[in-house]
Amino acid sequence: MFYSFKKHFFSLAFFAFMGHFCFAQNTVIGLAAQNNVKAAASGSLFQTFDNRYEGVRGTPFFMDAWLPGSILIKKNNSGATEEFKNLKLKYDVHGNQLAAVVSETKDTILINANIISSFKVEIPPYTNPVEFRTFTAARSLDAQLVDVFFAVLHDGHNKLLKSVTKRFVKANFKGGYSAGNSYDELVEEAQYYLLNDDRMVKTKLTRKALVEALPAQQEKIKAYITSQKLAMNSEADFISVLAHLDAL
């Protein structure tokens, strides 16, 4: 269930947020980024964190806990970015927005995907922060996937990407004897993809799916799986094989 916050603020809060927001080494945000945020605050790139999902079962987030992370924000159209650290983040996969809590001010906002280059989140049980990025190669599968931030679980020659969708199921309660739900619900569905150069394919966490996705490597894959006695039913097994292929 989506958290409800009493603390709402408007465009001036965004300026205060950016004014207090500093990098490590106490480097203050640059002028270009400030102008970018000012333009965003007058439009729809930033929004107040609200309770739009209140009363809905399930969560719209990739992970439902506030987790430490950082964001790379686009400064302008030149491709330059600026990093913001020491945040608490939640990725709203249903609305494709990033919720952030600023440690200095405790303000909470939703940031539209349009101005985000990438972000990293410390997600248990992953050892390192998980980076979320968009990939143009996703267009070959579905044009709507171009704006989705995929979790990069393995960032090698063959990348393992994960996306989580939240399918909205409307309540269909008809009466006392109805078998339907009496509540709206967000149902989680996880998808996995392999990206090799500009070729992106949807896959599953199985031996068969990995061999089919990488047919040129199938003998090496099979030999490694056998030697390591991998069940090939987990992200860790998949990553182990991909890391092995990278090392060859």
C-alpha positions as CSV (number, residue, x, y, z in Angstrom):
1,M,0.0,0.0,0.0
2,F,1.3,3.4,-1.0
3,Y,2.5,5.5,1.9
4,S,0.7,8.7,2.7
5,F,2.7,11.8,3.7
6,K,1.3,14.8,5.6
7,K,4.1,17.0,4.3
8,H,3.2,18.5,1.0
9,F,5.1,21.3,-0.7
10,F,5.1,23.3,-3.9
11,S,7.6,24.8,-6.3
12,L,9.4,26.8,-3.6
13,A,10.1,23.6,-1.8
14,F,11.9,22.3,-4.9
15,F,14.2,25.3,-4.8
16,A,14.8,24.8,-1.1
17,F,15.5,21.1,-1.8
18,M,18.1,21.9,-4.5
19,G,19.6,24.7,-2.4
20,H,20.3,22.3,0.5
21,F,21.2,19.5,-1.8
22,C,25.0,19.0,-1.9
23,F,27.4,16.5,-3.4
24,A,30.0,14.7,-1.4
25,Q,32.9,17.1,-0.6
26,N,30.3,19.8,0.0
27,T,30.2,20.8,-3.6
28,V,27.1,22.8,-4.3
29,I,24.9,22.1,-7.2
30,G,25.8,23.9,-10.4
31,L,24.0,26.8,-12.0
32,A,22.9,24.8,-15.0
33,A,21.3,22.1,-12.9
34,Q,19.6,24.8,-10.8
35,N,18.1,26.3,-13.9
36,N,17.0,22.8,-15.0
37,V,15.2,22.3,-11.7
38,K,13.6,25.7,-11.8
39,A,12.2,24.9,-15.2
40,A,11.0,21.5,-14.0
41,A,9.3,22.9,-11.0
42,S,7.1,25.1,-13.1
43,G,6.1,22.1,-15.2
44,S,5.4,18.5,-14.6
45,L,8.8,17.0,-14.1
46,F,8.5,17.2,-10.3
47,Q,5.4,16.4,-8.3
48,T,4.3,16.3,-4.7
49,F,4.5,12.8,-3.3
50,D,0.8,12.0,-2.7
51,N,-1.5,9.1,-1.7
52,R,-2.8,8.2,-5.1
53,Y,-2.5,4.5,-4.4
54,E,-4.2,4.7,-0.9
55,G,-6.7,1.9,-0.6
56,V,-5.1,-0.2,-3.3
57,R,-3.6,-3.6,-2.3
58,G,-0.1,-4.2,-3.3
59,T,2.6,-1.6,-3.9
60,P,3.6,0.4,-7.1
61,F,7.3,0.2,-6.2
62,F,10.1,-2.0,-7.4
63,M,11.0,-2.4,-3.7
64,D,8.6,-1.2,-1.0
65,A,11.3,0.0,1.4
66,W,13.1,3.4,1.4
67,L,16.6,2.4,0.4
68,P,19.9,4.4,0.2
69,G,20.7,5.5,-3.3
70,S,21.9,8.2,-5.7
71,I,20.5,9.8,-8.9
72,L,22.2,11.1,-12.1
73,I,20.1,14.1,-13.3
74,K,20.3,15.5,-16.8
75,K,21.6,19.0,-16.7
76,N,20.7,20.0,-20.3
77,N,20.5,18.6,-23.8
78,S,24.3,18.2,-24.1
79,G,24.3,14.9,-22.3
80,A,25.9,16.3,-19.2
81,T,24.7,14.9,-15.8
82,E,25.0,15.8,-12.2
83,E,24.9,13.2,-9.4
84,F,22.9,13.6,-6.2
85,K,23.9,11.3,-3.3
86,N,22.7,10.5,0.3
87,L,19.1,10.0,-0.7
88,K,16.4,7.5,0.2
89,L,14.7,6.1,-3.0
90,K,11.8,4.2,-4.2
91,Y,11.1,3.4,-7.8
92,D,7.4,3.7,-8.7
93,V,7.3,1.2,-11.6
94,H,3.6,1.6,-12.2
95,G,3.9,5.4,-12.8
96,N,7.6,5.3,-14.0
97,Q,8.6,7.9,-11.4
98,L,11.3,8.0,-8.8
99,A,10.4,8.9,-5.2
100,A,13.2,10.5,-3.2
101,V,13.6,11.7,0.3
102,V,16.3,14.3,0.9
103,S,18.2,13.5,4.1
104,E,18.9,17.2,4.9
105,T,15.4,18.5,4.7
106,K,13.3,15.2,4.9
107,D,11.3,16.5,2.0
108,T,9.8,13.9,-0.3
109,I,9.1,14.3,-4.0
110,L,8.4,12.3,-7.2
111,I,10.8,12.9,-10.0
112,N,9.6,12.3,-13.6
113,A,11.7,9.9,-15.6
114,N,12.3,12.5,-18.3
115,I,15.1,14.2,-16.4
116,I,16.7,11.1,-14.9
117,S,19.8,9.6,-16.7
118,S,20.1,6.7,-14.2
119,F,20.0,5.9,-10.5
120,K,21.5,3.4,-8.1
121,V,19.8,1.8,-5.1
122,E,21.3,-0.4,-2.4
123,I,18.9,-3.4,-2.6
124,P,19.4,-6.4,-0.3
125,P,20.6,-9.1,-1.0
126,Y,22.7,-7.7,-3.9
127,T,26.3,-7.0,-2.8
128,N,26.7,-3.8,-4.8
129,P,24.2,-1.0,-5.5
130,V,21.9,-1.9,-8.3
131,E,22.0,0.6,-11.2
132,F,18.8,1.4,-13.1
133,R,19.0,2.6,-16.7
134,T,17.0,2.9,-19.8
135,F,18.0,1.1,-23.0
136,T,17.1,2.1,-26.6
137,A,17.5,-1.5,-27.7
138,A,14.2,-2.2,-25.8
139,R,12.3,-0.6,-28.6
140,S,12.8,-3.7,-30.7
141,L,10.6,-5.6,-28.2
142,D,8.1,-2.9,-27.3
143,A,8.2,0.8,-27.9
144,Q,6.8,1.4,-24.4
145,L,9.9,-0.2,-22.9
146,V,12.2,2.6,-24.1
147,D,11.3,4.8,-21.0
148,V,11.5,2.0,-18.5
149,F,14.4,1.9,-16.1
150,F,15.8,-1.7,-16.0
151,A,17.7,-3.0,-13.1
152,V,21.2,-4.0,-14.3
153,L,21.9,-7.2,-12.5
154,H,25.0,-8.0,-14.5
155,D,26.8,-5.4,-16.5
156,G,29.1,-7.4,-18.7
157,H,29.3,-8.2,-22.4
158,N,26.0,-10.0,-21.9
159,K,23.9,-7.8,-19.6
160,L,21.2,-9.3,-17.4
161,L,18.3,-6.8,-17.0
162,K,15.3,-7.0,-14.8
163,S,12.0,-5.1,-14.9
164,V,9.1,-5.3,-12.6
165,T,5.6,-4.3,-13.8
166,K,2.6,-3.8,-11.6
167,R,-0.6,-4.8,-13.3
168,F,-3.6,-2.9,-12.1
169,V,-6.6,-5.2,-11.3
170,K,-9.8,-3.4,-10.8
171,A,-12.2,-4.5,-8.1
172,N,-15.1,-6.5,-9.5
173,F,-17.0,-7.2,-6.3
174,K,-20.7,-7.8,-7.2
175,G,-22.2,-9.1,-4.0
176,G,-22.0,-11.5,-1.1
177,Y,-21.6,-14.5,-3.3
178,S,-19.2,-13.0,-5.8
179,A,-15.9,-14.7,-6.4
180,G,-14.3,-11.4,-7.5
181,N,-12.1,-9.1,-5.5
182,S,-13.7,-6.3,-3.4
183,Y,-10.6,-4.2,-3.8
184,D,-8.3,-2.7,-6.4
185,E,-4.9,-4.4,-6.6
186,L,-1.5,-4.0,-8.1
187,V,-0.1,-7.4,-9.0
188,E,3.6,-7.8,-9.5
189,E,5.2,-9.4,-12.5
190,A,8.9,-9.7,-13.0
191,Q,10.6,-9.9,-16.4
192,Y,14.2,-10.7,-17.3
193,Y,16.1,-9.6,-20.5
194,L,19.5,-10.3,-21.9
195,L,21.3,-7.5,-23.8
196,N,24.2,-8.2,-26.1
197,D,25.4,-5.0,-27.9
198,D,22.2,-3.7,-29.4
199,R,20.3,-7.0,-29.4
200,M,17.9,-7.4,-26.5
201,V,15.8,-10.6,-25.9
202,K,13.4,-11.5,-23.2
203,T,14.4,-14.5,-21.2
204,K,13.6,-16.7,-18.2
205,L,15.7,-17.9,-15.3
206,T,16.2,-21.4,-16.8
207,R,19.0,-23.3,-18.5
208,K,16.9,-23.7,-21.6
209,A,16.2,-20.0,-22.0
210,L,19.8,-19.0,-21.5
211,V,21.0,-21.5,-24.1
212,E,18.4,-20.3,-26.6
213,A,19.3,-16.6,-26.0
214,L,23.0,-17.3,-26.5
215,P,23.2,-20.1,-29.0
216,A,26.8,-19.4,-30.0
217,Q,27.9,-20.0,-26.4
218,Q,25.7,-23.0,-25.7
219,E,28.5,-25.6,-25.3
220,K,30.4,-23.3,-22.9
221,I,27.2,-22.6,-21.0
222,K,26.3,-26.2,-20.6
223,A,29.8,-27.2,-19.6
224,Y,30.0,-24.5,-16.9
225,I,26.5,-25.3,-15.5
226,T,27.5,-28.9,-15.2
227,S,30.8,-28.3,-13.6
228,Q,29.4,-25.9,-11.1
229,K,26.2,-28.0,-10.5
230,L,24.0,-25.0,-11.0
231,A,20.2,-25.4,-10.7
232,M,19.7,-22.4,-13.0
233,N,16.6,-21.2,-11.3
234,S,17.9,-18.1,-9.7
235,E,19.4,-14.7,-10.6
236,A,22.6,-15.7,-8.9
237,D,23.0,-18.8,-11.1
238,F,22.4,-16.7,-14.2
239,I,24.9,-14.1,-13.2
240,S,27.5,-16.7,-12.4
241,V,27.3,-18.1,-15.9
242,L,27.4,-14.6,-17.5
243,A,30.4,-13.7,-15.4
244,H,32.1,-16.9,-16.5
245,L,31.5,-16.1,-20.2
246,D,32.9,-12.6,-19.7
247,A,36.1,-14.1,-18.2
248,L,36.8,-16.4,-21.2
